[in-house]
Amino acid sequence: MANILRQPVRTLTKSASPSEVLRLTSTSRRWQPHSLTSKRYNASVAPPVTQNAVGKEGPTAVVFMNMGGPSTVGEVGDFLSRLFADGDLIPLGPLQSYLGPLISRRRTPKIQKQYSDIGGGSPIRKWSEYQASEACKILDRISPSTAPHKPYVAFRYAKPLTEETYEALLSDGFGRGGKHEGGRAVAFSQYPQYSCSTTGSSLNELWKWRNRLEMKKEENEEEEGTIRWSVIDRWPTHPKLVEAVCQNIETALATYPAEQRDKVVLLFSAHSLPMSVVNRGDPYPSEVAATVHAVQSRLGFRNPHRLVWQSQVGPSAWLGAQTSDTVKNYINKGLTDMVLVPIAFTSDHIETLYELDLEVIGEAEELCHKAGLECGVKRAESLNGNMTFIEGLADLVNVHLQEGRACSPLMDLRCPGCKSERCREQKKFFAGMQDRIPALGATPAA
């Protein structure tokens, strides 16, 4: 995201199908010059989940929530306008409504060029729809009592927008006294590590549209049969998330000579945060660190590693060390074998395909060339269509449904320095859903 704010942003897939995305990313060096993978998965978008029989607790809507990205160059302007209007993500103070549109208009041409450089659009919608659809297929099998599980995607800044997805839920019979008698919906954050700037912003938006679409305007009361929401708000150390990341790291390490393999430096790269947000008490840095520690534990701590942060925006202080600076500094110290590991993203998008592949690794190659060194900087594959990861997504939802929790205990705890009334009311709403969420009590899938 911040790469968009900072300078060019990359693109991916025009309006190609997921299978076309795979073809391009696996055969074109322009599209994916540095990412490594041992297996490509067929990313054809699965048809909507349908079953003849509805479980006693079904149907269940599973809403994958993420930032999103422009699928075409033509969508970049609207994407940036929404992004810079979000005070949770980019706080600009009382001048937000003036500065946001101004900055987005000035940035748009550069960002469009970046998306053009990597193919014409972001693949995040393609991957999100595929992951959601495949996870729901698995859920129909392992949790028949809550079937059918219907996949939805809700993006904060790009289509399908949160309000569009909410309208789709209502049209499909969820909420407002629909055919599903309100129905059960799981808001599933696709940010494994919680931040008020990302998951918090998406939940604020969901809560806003719930109030607009399912509240009686006159009495300010709920309509009969409103959607019963629950939230999967964080999952930084889920075993299958950890295993999928490890698989991609091991694939990347296998490309180095055996005698060098254990000396390769692993740089776990996550999106940075302004220190003003960190000092407010945002849990994101500690949760990202927890993911890194879980991955390194599974790998046996064989390789030296660092957690680094990318996509700094503007002159204010941000969480460091920065990914690009770290790579340059290590090369200057004679360390040229490094694997960049996207540790906070669930699929490829601008930060991996442009910032890491083209900027960071491109600059590393140039620096090594000037110094007469062989560049061994590579990137581990993103999670994308990894079936271990997708099985983990299904397991997360299954366990969530069995336990009957409205949200995690951590979500109801505000940051120590939080002063946002919207945040307070949103958390109060989702935590207050507990009385309407049944615990199924079945044994979670292995």
TIFI-766207 format. One record per residue (C-alpha): residue number from 1; residue in one letter; x negated, y, z negated. Coordinates in steps of 0.02 Angstrom, whole numbers, plus 50000, padded with zeros to 5 digits. Last residue first. Layout:
N
REC     k   r       X       Y       Z
REC   NUM   A       X       Y       Z
...
// end
This chain:
446
REC     k   r       X       Y       Z
REC   446   A   50359   48413   49402
REC   445   A   50540   48468   49413
REC   444   P   50613   48542   49255
REC   443   T   50719   48425   49145
REC   442   A   50898   48484   49142
REC   441   G   50959   48601   49005
REC   440   L   51075   48704   49114
REC   439   A   51059   48863   49012
REC   438   P   51203   48980   49055
REC   437   I   51178   49165   49096
REC   436   R   51319   49284   49050
REC   435   D   51263   49322   48872
REC   434   Q   51085   49350   48933
REC   433   M   51137   49487   49055
REC   432   G   51092   49616   48922
REC   431   A   50907   49591   48961
REC   430   F   50944   49648   49139
REC   429   F   51042   49801   49083
REC   428   K   50926   49855   48943
REC   427   K   50777   49842   49059
REC   426   Q   50863   49955   49184
REC   425   E   50917   50078   49050
REC   424   R   50741   50097   48980
REC   423   C   50660   50111   49152
REC   422   R   50785   50245   49202
REC   421   E   50749   50339   49040
REC   420   S   50566   50348   49087
REC   419   K   50453   50401   48945
REC   418   C   50335   50252   48944
REC   417   G   50178   50273   48837
REC   416   P   50190   50110   48742
REC   415   C   50249   50016   48898
REC   414   R   50424   49949   48873
REC   413   L   50459   49776   48801
REC   412   D   50613   49695   48880
REC   411   M   50504   49624   49018
REC   410   L   50391   49532   48897
REC   409   P   50528   49417   48831
REC   408   S   50550   49352   49010
REC   407   C   50715   49383   49098
REC   406   A   50897   49328   49090
REC   405   R   50843   49158   49026
REC   404   G   50947   49004   49063
REC   403   E   50807   48879   49037
REC   402   Q   50863   48766   49179
REC   401   L   50885   48911   49301
REC   400   H   50712   48981   49264
REC   399   V   50634   48808   49276
REC   398   N   50711   48786   49449
REC   397   V   50663   48961   49506
REC   396   L   50481   48937   49457
REC   395   D   50478   48762   49531
REC   394   A   50540   48828   49698
REC   393   L   50403   48959   49703
REC   392   G   50275   48827   49655
REC   391   E   50332   48716   49798
REC   390   I   50301   48867   49910
REC   389   F   50124   48883   49842
REC   388   T   50084   48701   49871
REC   387   M   50162   48721   50042
REC   386   N   50039   48857   50096
REC   385   G   50139   48957   50224
REC   384   N   50069   49131   50178
REC   383   L   49951   49110   50030
REC   382   S   49812   49218   50102
REC   381   E   49656   49136   50172
REC   380   A   49490   49168   50086
REC   379   R   49389   49310   50157
REC   378   K   49208   49311   50215
REC   377   V   49046   49402   50178
REC   376   G   48895   49300   50233
REC   375   C   48804   49435   50329
REC   374   E   48630   49385   50388
REC   373   L   48510   49523   50342
REC   372   G   48406   49640   50451
REC   371   A   48451   49790   50344
REC   370   K   48545   49877   50484
REC   369   H   48637   49715   50524
REC   368   C   48682   49688   50342
REC   367   L   48759   49862   50331
REC   366   E   48858   49838   50491
REC   365   E   48923   49668   50435
REC   364   A   48972   49739   50267
REC   363   E   49064   49884   50349
REC   362   G   49167   49763   50453
REC   361   I   49198   49655   50299
REC   360   V   49269   49802   50201
REC   359   E   49359   49891   50344
REC   358   L   49420   49760   50466
REC   357   D   49456   49607   50360
REC   356   L   49482   49684   50188
REC   355   E   49574   49845   50231
REC   354   Y   49657   49790   50391
REC   353   L   49720   49613   50375
REC   352   T   49715   49598   50187
REC   351   E   49782   49765   50127
REC   350   I   49898   49786   50276
REC   349   H   49990   49621   50255
REC   348   D   49953   49438   50228
REC   347   S   50055   49344   50101
REC   346   T   50083   49323   49913
REC   345   F   49969   49465   49859
REC   344   A   49887   49485   49687
REC   343   I   49730   49378   49704
REC   342   P   49667   49415   49879
REC   341   V   49498   49324   49869
REC   340   L   49347   49402   49954
REC   339   V   49209   49273   49973
REC   338   M   49030   49334   49956
REC   337   D   48861   49280   50025
REC   336   T   48754   49436   50056
REC   335   L   48674   49468   49888
REC   334   G   48513   49567   49918
REC   333   K   48544   49706   49792
REC   332   N   48597   49825   49931
REC   331   I   48719   49689   49986
REC   330   Y   48787   49686   49808
REC   329   N   48813   49874   49808
REC   328   K   48903   49872   49975
REC   327   V   49021   49734   49922
REC   326   T   49058   49820   49756
REC   325   D   49091   49988   49838
REC   324   S   49220   49910   49955
REC   323   T   49308   49817   49815
REC   322   Q   49318   49965   49697
REC   321   A   49257   49939   49519
REC   320   G   49377   50001   49463
REC   319   L   49546   50065   49401
REC   318   W   49581   50236   49471
REC   317   A   49531   50413   49422
REC   316   S   49607   50552   49526
REC   315   P   49536   50605   49696
REC   314   G   49662   50524   49812
REC   313   V   49713   50344   49839
REC   312   Q   49617   50188   49787
REC   311   S   49658   50038   49896
REC   310   Q   49556   49900   49815
REC   309   W   49511   49832   49644
REC   308   V   49378   49709   49589
REC   307   L   49376   49555   49476
REC   306   R   49202   49481   49480
REC   305   H   49135   49306   49507
REC   304   P   48988   49189   49491
REC   303   N   49031   49017   49558
REC   302   R   49047   48850   49468
REC   301   F   49172   48914   49340
REC   300   G   49254   48742   49341
REC   299   L   49366   48780   49489
REC   298   R   49524   48758   49383
REC   297   S   49450   48873   49251
REC   296   Q   49405   49000   49385
REC   295   V   49584   49002   49446
REC   294   A   49656   49022   49270
REC   293   H   49531   49161   49231
REC   292   V   49576   49254   49390
REC   291   T   49762   49241   49354
REC   290   A   49737   49304   49176
REC   289   A   49636   49451   49243
REC   288   V   49783   49497   49354
REC   287   E   49894   49491   49200
REC   286   S   49776   49601   49100
REC   285   P   49768   49732   49237
REC   284   Y   49957   49732   49267
REC   283   P   50019   49757   49088
REC   282   D   50047   49946   49104
REC   281   G   50002   50029   48939
REC   280   R   50013   50215   48981
REC   279   N   49824   50209   48998
REC   278   V   49841   50097   49150
REC   277   V   49966   50215   49231
REC   276   S   49855   50367   49205
REC   275   M   49708   50261   49260
REC   274   P   49787   50253   49433
REC   273   L   49813   50072   49487
REC   272   S   49711   49960   49601
REC   271   H   49775   49825   49719
REC   270   A   49688   49661   49685
REC   269   S   49525   49584   49745
REC   268   F   49445   49430   49669
REC   267   L   49264   49437   49726
REC   266   L   49189   49262   49723
REC   265   V   48999   49266   49736
REC   264   V   48922   49121   49832
REC   263   K   48788   49036   49728
REC   262   D   48881   48871   49710
REC   261   R   48888   48851   49899
REC   260   Q   48708   48887   49943
REC   259   E   48639   48708   49945
REC   258   A   48798   48643   50027
REC   257   P   48784   48764   50173
REC   256   Y   48932   48886   50177
REC   255   T   49096   48847   50268
REC   254   A   49156   48737   50124
REC   253   L   49166   48892   50015
REC   252   A   49311   48958   50120
REC   251   T   49411   48796   50107
REC   250   E   49375   48790   49920
REC   249   I   49441   48966   49900
REC   248   N   49600   48925   49996
REC   247   Q   49632   48771   49890
REC   246   C   49597   48869   49731
REC   245   V   49728   48999   49777
REC   244   A   49855   48861   49805
REC   243   E   49810   48778   49640
REC   242   V   49830   48939   49540
REC   241   L   49999   48977   49616
REC   240   K   50043   48795   49586
REC   239   P   49996   48802   49402
REC   238   H   50090   48965   49365
REC   237   T   49964   49083   49287
REC   236   P   50024   49256   49342
REC   235   W   50212   49220   49342
REC   234   R   50304   49384   49315
REC   233   D   50480   49459   49327
REC   232   I   50589   49312   49366
REC   231   V   50753   49405   49337
REC   230   S   50934   49359   49302
REC   229   W   51090   49433   49378
REC   228   R   51271   49378   49357
REC   227   I   51356   49465   49503
REC   226   T   51516   49558   49459
REC   225   G   51681   49466   49440
REC   224   E   51791   49610   49384
REC   223   E   51718   49781   49421
REC   222   E   51603   49850   49288
REC   221   E   51648   50013   49204
REC   220   N   51612   50194   49248
REC   219   E   51798   50228   49225
REC   218   E   51824   50323   49387
REC   217   K   51682   50252   49491
REC   216   K   51715   50071   49449
REC   215   M   51544   49991   49455
REC   214   E   51487   49856   49577
REC   213   L   51414   49951   49725
REC   212   R   51336   50105   49648
REC   211   N   51284   50023   49485
REC   210   R   51212   49872   49575
REC   209   W   51124   49990   49692
REC   208   K   51033   50077   49550
REC   207   W   50992   49914   49461
REC   206   L   50912   49845   49619
REC   205   E   50810   50005   49641
REC   204   N   50749   50004   49461
REC   203   L   50707   49820   49483
REC   202   S   50600   49858   49635
REC   201   S   50511   50000   49544
REC   200   G   50473   49890   49393
REC   199   T   50407   49751   49503
REC   198   T   50289   49874   49588
REC   197   S   50239   50030   49492
REC   196   C   50296   49961   49323
REC   195   S   50173   49821   49351
REC   194   Y   50199   49634   49328
REC   193   Q   50080   49505   49400
REC   192   P   50147   49375   49522
REC   191   Y   50220   49515   49631
REC   190   Q   50351   49422   49731
REC   189   S   50483   49468   49603
REC   188   F   50629   49347   49604
REC   187   A   50797   49429   49568
REC   186   V   50903   49274   49536
REC   185   A   51087   49284   49582
REC   184   R   51235   49191   49506
REC   183   G   51411   49215   49570
REC   182   G   51544   49345   49539
REC   181   E   51687   49224   49559
REC   180   H   51605   49142   49711
REC   179   K   51748   49194   49825
REC   178   G   51719   49376   49784
REC   177   G   51776   49469   49627
REC   176   R   51658   49613   49660
REC   175   G   51507   49496   49662
REC   174   F   51446   49361   49780
REC   173   G   51556   49316   49928
REC   172   D   51434   49326   50073
REC   171   S   51484   49506   50110
REC   170   L   51437   49553   49932
REC   169   L   51267   49473   49948
REC   168   A   51241   49558   50117
REC   167   E   51284   49727   50038
REC   166   Y   51151   49694   49907
REC   165   T   51026   49649   50044
REC   164   E   51059   49812   50134
REC   163   E   51044   49911   49972
REC   162   T   50876   49829   49933
REC   161   L   50807   49868   50106
REC   160   P   50790   49733   50239
REC   159   K   50702   49829   50308
REC   158   A   50560   49929   50233
REC   157   Y   50522   50027   50074
REC   156   R   50583   49923   49926
REC   155   F   50611   49759   50014
REC   154   A   50749   49634   49975
REC   153   V   50739   49459   50049
REC   152   Y   50880   49332   50031
REC   151   P   50884   49143   50021
REC   150   K   51044   49048   49974
REC   149   H   51028   48904   49853
REC   148   P   51171   48784   49880
REC   147   A   51158   48720   49750
REC   146   T   51152   48753   49562
REC   145   S   51197   48574   49511
REC   144   P   51089   48504   49652
REC   143   S   50927   48565   49570
REC   142   I   50784   48464   49644
REC   141   R   50849   48443   49822
REC   140   D   50938   48608   49847
REC   139   L   50787   48691   49764
REC   138   I   50670   48619   49896
REC   137   K   50773   48694   50036
REC   136   C   50780   48857   49938
REC   135   A   50589   48865   49931
REC   134   E   50580   48841   50120
REC   133   S   50700   48984   50152
REC   132   A   50617   49103   50030
REC   131   Q   50442   49066   50097
REC   130   Y   50498   49087   50278
REC   129   E   50591   49249   50245
REC   128   S   50443   49318   50148
REC   127   W   50318   49265   50283
REC   126   K   50413   49349   50424
REC   125   R   50450   49502   50320
REC   124   I   50267   49521   50269
REC   123   P   50202   49507   50447
REC   122   S   50171   49695   50463
REC   121   G   50179   49780   50632
REC   120   G   50095   49817   50799
REC   119   G   49951   49696   50824
REC   118   I   49808   49740   50710
REC   117   D   49748   49901   50791
REC   116   S   49926   49958   50823
REC   115   Y   49959   49953   50636
REC   114   Q   49807   50062   50610
REC   113   K   49861   50185   50743
REC   112   Q   50032   50200   50664
REC   111   I   49950   50238   50499
REC   110   K   49849   50378   50574
REC   109   P   50002   50454   50659
REC   108   T   50111   50437   50501
REC   107   R   49997   50518   50374
REC   106   R   50046   50699   50405
REC   105   R   50231   50657   50406
REC   104   S   50215   50553   50247
REC   103   I   50122   50690   50155
REC   102   L   50253   50823   50194
REC   101   P   50399   50707   50156
REC   100   G   50328   50665   49983
REC    99   L   50266   50841   49941
REC    98   Y   50438   50923   49940
REC    97   S   50546   50793   49852
REC    96   Q   50401   50748   49737
REC    95   L   50369   50929   49684
REC    94   P   50429   50898   49506
REC    93   G   50294   50768   49479
REC    92   L   50201   50680   49619
REC    91   P   50210   50504   49545
REC    90   I   50168   50378   49681
REC    89   L   50239   50207   49638
REC    88   D   50371   50249   49509
REC    87   G   50399   50420   49591
REC    86   D   50459   50338   49750
REC    85   A   50481   50470   49885
REC    84   F   50307   50434   49955
REC    83   L   50356   50255   49994
REC    82   R   50525   50299   50068
REC    81   S   50447   50423   50189
REC    80   L   50304   50304   50227
REC    79   F   50422   50166   50282
REC    78   D   50528   50286   50384
REC    77   G   50374   50345   50479
REC    76   V   50302   50169   50504
REC    75   E   50459   50095   50581
REC    74   G   50409   50135   50761
REC    73   V   50246   50040   50740
REC    72   T   50347   49882   50713
REC    71   S   50382   49766   50566
REC    70   P   50351   49907   50444
REC    69   G   50306   49838   50272
REC    68   G   50390   49763   50120
REC    67   M   50367   49811   49937
REC    66   N   50433   49646   49871
REC    65   M   50588   49560   49804
REC    64   F   50638   49382   49851
REC    63   V   50823   49363   49809
REC    62   V   50881   49186   49767
REC    61   A   51071   49178   49775
REC    60   T   51146   49028   49684
REC    59   P   51301   48934   49739
REC    58   G   51322   48846   49624
REC    57   E   51345   48798   49442
REC    56   K   51457   48647   49475
REC    55   G   51359   48608   49631
REC    54   V   51438   48651   49799
REC    53   A   51464   48507   49920
REC    52   N   51450   48518   50109
REC    51   Q   51282   48602   50099
REC    50   T   51206   48752   50185
REC    49   V   51039   48838   50169
REC    48   P   51018   48970   50303
REC    47   P   50911   48913   50449
REC    46   A   50723   48896   50423
REC    45   V   50608   49028   50491
REC    44   S   50473   48943   50592
REC    43   A   50310   48960   50497
REC    42   N   50228   48801   50554
REC    41   Y   50083   48789   50433
REC    40   R   49904   48819   50481
REC    39   K   49771   48709   50403
REC    38   S   49588   48728   50359
REC    37   T   49595   48915   50337
REC    36   L   49474   49059   50342
REC    35   S   49505   49245   50359
REC    34   H   49367   49345   50442
REC    33   P   49423   49391   50616
REC    32   Q   49609   49380   50592
REC    31   W   49704   49480   50720
REC    30   R   49563   49537   50829
REC    29   R   49487   49363   50821
REC    28   S   49644   49298   50902
REC    27   T   49683   49113   50896
REC    26   S   49749   49075   50721
REC    25   T   49828   49243   50685
REC    24   L   49911   49253   50854
REC    23   R   49983   49078   50855
REC    22   L   50038   49093   50674
REC    21   V   50128   49256   50703
REC    20   E   50211   49178   50856
REC    19   S   50276   49040   50744
REC    18   P   50340   49173   50625
REC    17   S   50437   49254   50767
REC    16   A   50366   49411   50843
REC    15   S   50443   49581   50818
REC    14   K   50277   49670   50824
REC    13   T   50171   49566   50710
REC    12   L   50026   49632   50619
REC    11   T   49978   49799   50573
REC    10   R   49844   49887   50486
REC     9   V   49841   50046   50390
REC     8   P   49735   50193   50430
REC     7   Q   49682   50305   50287
REC     6   R   49718   50329   50103
REC     5   L   49904   50324   50087
REC     4   I   49922   50169   50192
REC     3   N   49774   50090   50103
REC     2   A   49873   50127   49946
REC     1   M   50000   50000   50000
// end
